């Protein structure tokens, strides 16, 4: 038996446990980024609406 292989197997178990903990905590960062991006798009839409469309007035 090669002792290096046993050390790698132990590290692999620790790494798998760490990955499982991260996955259990959920995609909080991805949800935060998506929320911020959505807020920016909505803010730009309102800015465009109030600063471009409304000042032009009603089209006849």
Secondary structure, DSSP 8 states (H G I E B T S, - for coil): --HHHHHHHHHHHHHHHHHHHHHHH-SHHHHHHHHHHHHHHHHHHHHHIIIIIHHH----
